[in-house]
């Protein structure tokens, strides 16, 4: 008799951490793993090393390896494109779940965070998103594991990320842990004072000086020679260029107001708002891409119907559906001969009817296919050149469209 029960779920940005228990022939087997978000390309890109042959050899020292005990083949069979079985940690918690933190644990976490940052920087990767919420600790040996890094899921697009902001992330984690210190002692106070002093100095230090100060917190770590070899003006320039290629200021004007928008729209900012903006900018820049524009307009109606999950007024949803229907019908009438005959049935509205759940799935799959085709045609080569040369061939407007096309698909 084989039975699998999920004992715990913990939401991360790109995945869900799970503890599971398998009952097999009356024997209880525990294991943990990452449940990836379906249809999230960023999640697959981040975790792809786990799916590669020999991928464990490519993992950083602060990453959990895959489960590899052949004795329990049933657990290994849980591995799939969406679930990664990890080595089991009996006494593991996320840092924000720790109730009390001893000075020894506090000091060892700081030491390991500094080592992890240095290892990432050697590979030209910034931490960017680490926090107490996505760092796991094996309490039996005080070993930490970074479950997420290198991207900024909650980026404030009004402020550009800088190469030394990783230091502030570590300081934030230590300040959070300090609130849960097990007891007061002079060692705790002295170390925390050093951490806060560095925080105060950060605004007045350049990237190189700030990292030299930061690593002074470690009792043993990279030598001065290693630090000086890594943190050079060339490294700073490279990291800033990588940031510039990944981030761009204000890709979404957050105060964007739709003339038809209601207070309910603002309270429940579904992807409809994002899709309206994407359609508007794309159609202005590429007015002859009739198939893509048609699909984007039709997608608005699907998103509007999906907004029922926010318990909005039925009258509001119907009102928006009518408005979207009118815009789409007008577009199809004007451009009837310009839209691909094979795609027209999927784009042209039919008596303003609401698609059922299965019809929505079919349409969204077609929308994904069309948008991927458009993205490849208009932007993929330019994005690849950015990655290869470190120089952007994208204008700010093109970058906005590129971002909006991809963001409007998220979790569809």
N, C-alpha and C positions, 0 to 999 in steps of 0.2 A: 504494500500500500504506500503510495507516494503522495505527499501532501505538502504544499508550499504556502506558508503564511507570511505576510509582510508584517513585521512587528513595529517598524518605525519608518516614517518618511520625513525627510528633511529637505526643504526646498532650497536649491542653489539657483544661480542665475541661468545656467545653461543645462542643468540636469537636476535630478532628484536623487539624493543619497538615501539608500534604503538598507535596513537590516532585515534579513529574512531568516526564516527557520524552516528547514525541510525535515519532515518525518518520513523515514524510509526504513521499513522493516522494524518498526518500533524504536528506531534509533534517531535521536534528535541531532541534526546537523545545522549549525548556524553559519551564515555567510552575509557579506555586505557587498554593495555594488552601486554603480551609477545607472539610473534610468534616464536615458537621454530624451530630450524633447523631440517629438515627431516633427519631421519636415523642417527642422531648424539647422540650416547649413552651418551656421557658426558653431553649433554644438558639435557637429560631426568633425569640423575642421580642428576644433580644440582637442577633442578626444581621439583623433585619428591614429595617434601613435599606439594606442591600445589595440587597434585592429591590424597593425602591421606585423609581419613575420619578424620575430626578434625584437618587437617593440619595447619590451622591458629594458633592454640594453640602452635605449634612447631616452628613458625617463630620467628626470632629475633625481637627486638624492632625497628630495623632499616630497616625492610622489609615491603613493602606494602602488605596488606592482599588482599584476593580475594574479588571481588564484590559480595555482598550478598543481594541486595535489591530485594525482591520477587515481588515488584510492577511491575518491568520491566523484566518479565520472558524471553522476547525475547533476552535481553542482556545475561542473564545466559545461554541461549541456545547456545551462541557463544563459550562457553567453550568446548574444545575438547582436545585430546591428544597432539595437536600441538599449541593450543592457550589458554592462561590463561587470563581471564578477571580480572582486578584489580580494587580496589577502585579508584574512579575518583579523580584526583587532578586538580582543576580548573586552578591554576596559577603555574604549575610545569615546571621546566627546568632542564637540566643537568648543572652541575657546569661550564663546558667549554662554555656554551651558555650565561652565565651572562655577561652583558656588563659592569656594574659597581657594585662594592661591597662595602657596607658601613662597618664601623668598627664593628658595632653591629652584622651584618651578618657574617663577617669574624671571630669574636670571638666565635659566637655560632656554626659555622661550625667546628672550631677547637675543641671546647668542645665536640660536638657530635661525631666527629671522634675518639677522645680519648676514649670516652665511648664505642663506637662500637668495637674498637681494644681490649679493656679490656674484653668485653663480648665474643668476638671470642676466645681470649686466654684462658678464663675460660673453654671453650669447646674444648680446644686443636686444634684450627683452626687458621691458619695464614691468614692475609688479602691477601697478595701475588700479587693481580692484581688490587687493587683499584686505581682509578685515577679520574681526573675531568671529564673524558669521560663516566664513568659508575656510577656516583653518582648523584642522582636526588634530587632536593630541592623543597619543597612546599613553595613558596615565601610569602604566606599569613601568615605563622607561623614560617618561617625559620627552618622547619623540614627537615632533610636529610634522604635519603633512599639509601642503598647500593644495587645495582642491581647485582653486581658480586663480588665475593671474594673467597679465598680459593684455587685457582689454578693459574697457571702462564702461560697464553696463549702465551706470547711472551718471554718465558724463554730463556735466553742466556745459552746454555748448556755447555759453556766453563767456567762458573762461578757458583759455588754452592750457592744456596739461604741460607741465614743465619736467625736465629730466630729473630734477631732484625732489619732486613731489612724493616719490616713493618713501623718502625719509619721514614725511608727515604721516603717511599711512601706518608705518611701524610705530611712530609715536602715539597715534590714536589707539592702536591696539594695546600698547603698554599702559596708557592712561586708563583704558577700560578695565584691564586686569588689575590695576592698582586699586581700583574702587572695591575690589573683592579680596584684598590682601587678608591673609589669615591672621596676622598679628602685626602690631607696631614694633619696629626695631630700627636701630640707627642705620643698618645696612640698606634696608628698604628705602628709608628717607634719603640717604645719600645718593643711591642709584637713580631714584626718581627725580631728584634735584638736577642731576646731570642731564637727564633726558629732557626735562622742561627747559633747561638752559640752552640746549641745542635748538629746541623749538623757537625760543625767543631770538636766537641769532640767525635763523634761516633766512628771513627777509633781507638781511644785510650781507649774506654770503653768496658767492657764485656757486655754480654746480660742483666744481672741483673742490673748493674749500669746504662746502657743506658735507661732502662725502668723507673727506679726511677727518672732519670733526665727528661725524656719525660713527665711523668704525672705531673711534677711540673708546666707545662704550664697551667694546669686546675685550675680554681678558686675553683671548688668543684668537687670532684670525689672520687675515691677509697682512703680509708685511708691508711696510711703508713703500718698499720698492714695487711690490705688486700693485698697490693702490695707485702709485704714480704712473705705472705703466698702463693701467686700465683707464683711469679718469684723466683723460687728456682733452684738449680743446677739440681734437678730431672726434673723440667719442661723443662729446656733448653735441657737436654739430650733426653727427650721424643720428643720434637719438632725437634731436629736434626735427630733423628731416623726416624720420619715421613717424613722429607724432603728427607732423604737418600732412603727411600722406594719408594717415588714418583719420584724423580729426579735421574738421573745418568749422570755423566759427558760425554759429547761428544757422545751421542747415534748415532748421524749422523755426519760423517766427512764432514763438509760443503765444504771442498775443494776437495771432491771426484770428480774425472774426469773419465768419460766413454771414452774409446779409440775411440768410434764412435761419441762422442759428438761434436756438432758444436757450434759456437758462439750463434746461435739462441736458442739452448737448454739452454745455460747459461742465456740468457736474459729472456727466458720464462720457468722457472723451473717447468714444469708440474709434475704431480704425476708419470709420466713415469720414471723420474730419480730416484725417491724414490722406485718405484716398481722394477727397475733393481737391485738396491742395496739390496732390501729385498730378491729377488730371488737368488742373488749370495750368500748372507750369509746363507740363509735357506738351499739351496741345498748343500752347503759345510758341514753344521752341521748335516742335516738330509737327506742324499742322497737317502734313500729308501722310502721316502714319495712321491712316484711318482705322486699320484693324485694331491696333493697340488702343487708340482713343476709344473706340467702340467697346472693347472689352473693359476698359477702365470705367466707363460710364455704367455699363451693365453691372460691374462689380459693386458699384455704389448701392444698387438696389439690394444685392445680397447682404451687404454689410448692414444696411438699414433694417432688414428683416431680422438679422441676427442680434440687433440691439434690444430685442425683446428680453434678453437675459438681464438687462438692467431695470426691468419692470417699469419702462417708460409708458407714458399714456398711449393707449392704442390709437387715439385720434392723431397724436403727434407722428407716430410711425406711418400711419396711412397718409397723412398730409405730405410727409417727406417722400413717401413712395410715389405719390402722384406727381410731385415736382420732378423727381428723378426720371420718372416715366416720360414726362413731357419733353425733357431735355434730350433723352435718348431717342425718342421717336423723331424729334426734329432733326437730330444728327443723322439718323438712318435715312430719312426722306431726302435730305440734301445730298448725302454721299452714297446713295444706294448703289450706283454703278461703280463706285470706287472701293467698296468693301469686297473682300474675297468671298466669292459665292459659297464656298464650303464653310466659311465662318459666319456668314450672315445669319443663319438660323439660330446660332448661339448668342449673337449680339442683339438682333432685333427683338424688341419686347413683344410679348403676346398678351394683349388685352390687360396689361398691367397686373398680371397674376403673380402671386407669390410662389416661388419655387419651394417644393418640399425638400426635406433634408437630403434625400438621395440625389435629387436634381441639383442641389447646391454643390454637393461633392463633385459631381460630374463637371459642372461649370467651373468650379475653382481649379480643378485639374487642368482644364483647357486654358484658363486664365494664367496659371503658372507656366504652361508650355509657351504661350504667346509672349508673356513678359520675359521669359528666359531668352527667347529668340530675339526680342527687341533689344534686350540688354547686351547680348552677344554682338548684335549688329552695330550698335551705337557706341558702346562703352568698353567692352571687354578688352580690346586691344590697347586702349588708352590706359586702363587700370593695370594691365600687365606691364606696360612700359614704365609706369610709376614704380611698380615693385622691382623691376629689373634695374632701372636707371636712377631711381630715387628722385626723379624729376617729374613734376606733374604736367601732363598734357591736357588735363581737364580744366575747363574754366570753372569758376565758382558756380555758375548756373548749371553746367553739366554735372558737377559734383552733387548739387542739390537734387537734381533729377535722378541721378544714379542712386543716391541714398533713399529717396522717396520710393522709387520702384521696388527696391529690396525691402525697405521697412514696411511698405503697404502689404507685403506678402506674409509678414511674420505671423506664425501660428494660425494661418488661414485654414 
